[in-house]
Amino acid sequence: MAWGEAMRFAGKTVVVTGGGKGIGAACVTRFSSEGAYVAIADIDLGAAEAMAATLVESGGSAAAYRLDAGDPESWRELAGALLAEGKTVHTVVNNAYTIVHAPADETDERDWDRQIAVDLSSVYHSARAFMTDLRTSNGSIVNVSSVHAVSTMPGHPAYAAAKGGVLALTRQLAVDYGPDVRVNAVLPGPILTHAWDRATGARMERAAASAALGRLGAAHEVASVIAFLASTEATYVTGAQITVDGGMTARLYRE
């Protein structure tokens, strides 16, 4: 999308967690291209700063903020920084995640707690940090869950539990804060991001074949759905979950 082609978010402030890479970076690019000021919140401040610099050079409006999504104090610091800058938040995209691959009996308690904190509790922290703003702006929250919430594979106990919890929490927040604030979730499937950097060709081929569309998805395809949910085109959509997986979970079996 060209800069200025559609300005659904002109004059609005959007917070994207995990915004330095992958789906988060695609969201940052999409919201900025449609006129938003984007707070790129990431534990990797360098990645966030690089994204912000790229967008500003292209005519966008963005800035980097360090955020540990699993730490409530870090959320309070982010909210305080935006308040000090006179920004009223209109949309929060909870995209930050962490994952450790191991069955439950081999998962260290600290790894379990960290995944629940970053992948699930962060949604709660975002609501506490920005609900006043979101009510004022009649804003929205879009939570990035995962197909692991509904159909998983071996070695993802904490991640699957957290992402399933995100769906339940999404519904709860939608009920608690409507009609002022809309809260929705997306469930990405096999999306080609940096998370696949160490994957073998064979694994990527299997993942692509698992989708009805026969390919891996692109981060911008998830960002498009997130932008729709945050926009005024989705004003009667709340408490919803939209799967973006190329039809992977729709298949009864794999050939």
C-alpha positions in Angstrom: 0.0 0.0 0.0 1.4 3.4 -1.0 1.8 6.0 1.7 -1.4 8.1 2.0 -3.4 5.8 -0.2 -5.9 5.1 2.6 -5.8 7.0 5.8 -8.1 5.0 8.1 -5.9 5.7 11.1 -5.0 9.4 10.5 -4.4 11.2 13.8 -4.6 8.0 15.8 -2.0 6.4 18.0 -1.5 2.6 17.7 0.7 0.5 20.1 2.2 -2.6 18.5 4.0 -5.0 20.8 6.8 -7.1 19.4 6.7 -4.5 16.6 10.4 -4.8 15.6 10.1 -8.0 13.5 7.7 -10.4 11.8 4.0 -9.9 12.1 4.5 -7.0 14.5 6.7 -5.2 11.9 4.1 -5.8 9.2 1.5 -4.3 11.5 3.7 -1.3 12.2 4.2 -0.8 8.5 0.5 -1.1 7.7 -0.8 1.2 10.4 1.8 3.8 9.6 1.0 3.7 5.9 -2.6 4.5 6.8 -1.7 7.6 8.9 -1.2 6.3 12.4 1.4 7.3 14.9 2.8 3.9 15.8 4.4 3.2 19.1 6.7 0.3 18.3 7.1 -1.5 21.6 9.6 -4.3 21.7 12.0 -5.9 24.2 14.6 -5.6 21.4 14.9 -1.9 21.4 17.4 -2.0 18.5 14.9 -3.7 16.2 12.2 -1.3 17.2 14.5 1.7 16.5 15.4 0.3 13.1 11.8 -0.1 12.2 10.9 3.4 13.4 13.8 4.9 11.4 12.7 3.1 8.2 9.1 4.3 8.6 10.1 7.9 9.3 12.4 8.0 6.3 9.4 6.8 4.2 7.2 9.6 5.5 5.5 7.7 8.3 5.1 8.6 12.0 6.6 6.2 14.5 8.9 5.9 17.5 10.5 3.0 19.4 9.8 2.1 23.0 11.4 -0.7 25.0 8.7 -3.0 26.4 9.0 -6.3 28.2 5.4 -7.5 27.6 5.5 -9.9 30.5 6.4 -7.2 33.0 3.6 -5.0 34.4 6.1 -2.2 35.4 7.3 -2.1 31.8 3.7 -1.5 30.7 3.3 1.3 33.2 6.5 2.9 31.9 5.2 2.7 28.3 1.8 4.2 29.2 3.6 7.0 31.2 5.9 7.8 28.2 3.0 8.1 25.8 1.0 10.2 28.3 4.0 12.6 28.7 4.1 12.9 24.9 0.4 13.9 24.8 -0.6 10.7 23.0 -4.1 9.1 23.4 -3.9 5.5 22.4 -6.6 4.3 20.0 -5.5 0.7 19.3 -3.3 -1.8 21.1 -2.0 -4.8 19.1 -0.8 -7.5 21.5 1.6 -9.4 19.3 4.7 -10.0 21.5 5.4 -13.6 22.2 8.0 -16.1 23.4 8.1 -19.9 23.0 10.0 -22.8 24.4 9.7 -26.2 22.7 9.4 -29.0 25.2 6.8 -31.4 26.6 5.3 -30.4 30.0 7.5 -32.7 32.1 10.6 -31.3 30.5 9.6 -27.6 30.6 11.4 -25.7 33.3 9.0 -23.8 35.7 10.7 -20.5 34.8 10.1 -21.1 31.1 6.5 -22.0 31.7 6.0 -18.8 33.8 7.7 -16.6 31.2 5.6 -17.9 28.3 2.4 -17.4 30.3 3.5 -13.9 31.3 4.5 -12.8 27.7 1.9 -14.7 25.7 -1.1 -14.3 27.9 -0.7 -12.0 30.9 0.5 -9.2 28.6 -3.1 -8.9 27.3 -4.3 -8.2 30.8 -1.4 -5.7 31.4 -2.3 -3.9 28.2 -5.9 -3.4 29.3 -4.8 -2.1 32.7 -2.3 0.3 31.1 -4.5 1.7 28.4 -8.2 1.2 29.1 -8.7 4.8 30.1 -7.4 5.9 26.7 -9.3 3.3 24.8 -12.6 4.2 26.5 -11.9 7.9 25.7 -11.1 7.1 22.0 -13.7 4.4 21.6 -10.7 2.3 20.6 -9.9 -1.3 20.1 -7.6 -4.1 21.2 -6.4 -6.8 18.7 -4.8 -9.8 20.3 -2.6 -12.1 18.3 -3.4 -15.7 19.4 -2.4 -18.7 17.3 -3.8 -21.8 15.7 -2.1 -23.6 18.6 -5.1 -22.3 20.6 -7.4 -24.8 18.8 -5.2 -27.4 17.2 -1.6 -27.9 18.4 1.3 -30.3 18.0 3.8 -31.9 20.4 6.0 -29.8 22.5 4.0 -26.6 23.0 2.2 -26.9 26.4 2.7 -23.4 27.7 2.4 -21.7 24.3 -0.8 -23.6 23.5 -2.3 -22.9 27.0 -1.4 -19.2 26.7 -2.8 -18.8 23.3 -6.0 -20.6 24.2 -6.3 -18.3 27.2 -5.9 -15.3 24.9 -9.1 -16.3 23.1 -11.0 -16.6 26.4 -9.6 -13.3 27.7 -10.5 -11.6 24.4 -14.1 -12.6 24.8 -14.1 -11.5 28.4 -12.6 -8.1 27.7 -15.1 -7.6 24.8 -18.0 -8.2 27.3 -16.5 -6.1 30.1 -15.6 -3.0 28.0 -18.2 -2.9 25.3 -19.7 -0.7 24.0 -16.8 1.7 24.5 -14.0 -0.6 23.4 -13.9 -3.5 20.9 -11.6 -6.5 21.5 -10.9 -9.1 18.9 -8.3 -11.8 18.2 -6.5 -13.3 15.2 -5.1 -16.8 15.0 -2.2 -16.9 12.6 -1.1 -20.3 11.1 2.1 -21.0 9.2 3.3 -17.5 8.5 6.8 -17.0 7.1 8.7 -14.8 9.6 12.1 -14.8 11.3 10.8 -17.6 13.4 11.4 -19.9 10.5 15.0 -18.9 10.0 16.3 -22.2 11.4 13.7 -24.4 9.8 14.7 -27.0 7.2 13.4 -26.9 3.7 11.5 -30.1 4.3 9.8 -28.7 7.4 8.7 -25.6 5.5 7.4 -27.7 2.6 5.3 -29.8 5.1 3.9 -26.6 6.7 3.0 -25.1 3.3 1.4 -28.4 2.2 -0.7 -28.4 5.4 -2.5 -25.3 4.3 -5.5 -25.6 1.9 -3.9 -22.7 -0.1 -0.7 -24.8 -0.4 1.8 -22.1 0.8 3.1 -20.3 3.8 1.4 -17.1 4.6 3.1 -13.7 4.6 3.2 -11.4 7.6 1.4 -8.6 5.7 -1.6 -10.9 5.2 -2.0 -11.1 9.0 -1.5 -7.4 9.3 -4.3 -6.7 6.9 -6.8 -8.6 9.0 -5.5 -6.8 12.2 -5.9 -3.4 10.5 -9.4 -4.3 9.5 -10.4 -5.3 13.0 -8.9 -2.0 14.3 -10.6 0.1 11.7 -14.1 1.7 11.5 -15.0 -0.9 8.9 -15.3 -3.4 11.8 -17.4 -1.3 14.2 -19.8 -4.2 14.9 -17.2 -6.8 15.4 -16.1 -7.6 19.0 -15.3 -10.7 20.9 -14.5 -12.4 17.6 -11.6 -14.6 16.5 -10.4 -14.7 12.9 -8.2 -17.5 11.7 -5.5 -16.5 9.2 -3.9 -19.9 8.3 -4.6 -20.5 4.7 -7.1 -23.2 5.6 -4.7 -25.3 7.6 -7.1 -26.0 10.5 -10.0 -26.5 8.1 -8.5 -29.7 6.8 -9.6 -33.0 8.3 -6.4 -34.8 7.4 -3.2 -34.3 5.5 -2.5 -36.2 2.3 
